[in-house]
Amino acid sequence: MVSHFPFESVKIMKKKPFFIKLLRVIYWIIFAFCAFSGVGTLLYFIPLLSDVASNIFLPAYLYILCASVLLLFLAIFFFGRDKSRRNIIHLIACVLIVANFAGMSIWIVYNVNQQGEHISFAKIFTVNDFSNVREEVASYQDKSGKEPALSVFYMNDTDNKKPVIFYTHGGGWVTGTRYDRLDTTKTLVQNGFVVVCPEYDLCDEQTHLYATCEKQLLEAVKWCEKNVSKFGGDMRRFCMVGDSAGGNLALELAYKINGGVYQGYARVKAVSVIYPVTSIRAFYENDNLLTSATGKKMALSYMGATPQEEPKRYESLNPQKYIGKNTPPTLIVTGKMDSSVPNDATYEFAKDLVDAKVQTQVIEVPFANHVGDRQATNFMGQTYINNTVAWFKQ
């Protein structure tokens, strides 16, 4: 009997090894991660997508870089095993993803370097050694008798005329600690500063500290005046630093001290803030789909009312109100894609400073969202540290 299906024409379907199936699953996970964080960041015309993606991009930069390289190797591996049309398309897609990632990195470095002090791609891979940085834990007493903690970070050397940085942490006035930017703090110390990081009372839905927060921190400034010389600090070179809500507090304190609203305190030589809340009203009214609910909750916890209910209260805590002839030189670093703190308010604030002939510099980091400086060595971390050091040493 003659078979109608000769043996030679029968295709034997081989099962793919489990290892290959596993690699394919890993490939798709990495593909989705890299495409979302990189390409998604570029799609600024799709707000929620780009907001989430840009929140990942810089903080997870090293992970994305490693994942992109692995993704390309996997695509080449699959193409080497089977030069099918599907694998050719996958390989091209992976090359485009890696090229996009490289292009974004080059653009960040080029753009930032055009605006101020240089940052580098190589610095991202360095591991900082902070063994020569010391910490002294102390406390200061506020008007109510509380004793919040503070830390002094310093190097034990012979220089007793170092500039002093007063660093107020962020967290929307409801969260955060003095250790939130520890790598940034210690890097500043290694650049020749004594850094004082105070704790301050935090707010919640029942506790609104808009009237006392600044006054509490003024007691920490007094502590610095009495004690910081023990660690090599010189209060004649007193500077203020803050991030986000801490940036608001740093601006408020510096401008009010130099403007005479708060009298009897060391004059502030300069201020450097990163993604600062320059207008609490604008922070409250931010309509971003991803962050607006959180921003409103933070502003209400601090202020105890909406801008409509207490407009004068909001105005009184707006640093723009205190810009004057004695306003210290102000450096502002912000992310181009900040979804938490509206950049329009930041640029308006900077314009008011320039109009008042205050020495001002604004540096905008491309593709960076709020808290993009989680690592001191990433692009935004380098931008802030390098420019802050140069700003304070002018």
Order of alpha helices (4+ residues) and beta strands (2+ residues): alpha-alpha-alpha-alpha-beta-beta-beta-alpha-beta-alpha-beta-alpha-beta-alpha-alpha-alpha-beta-alpha-beta-alpha
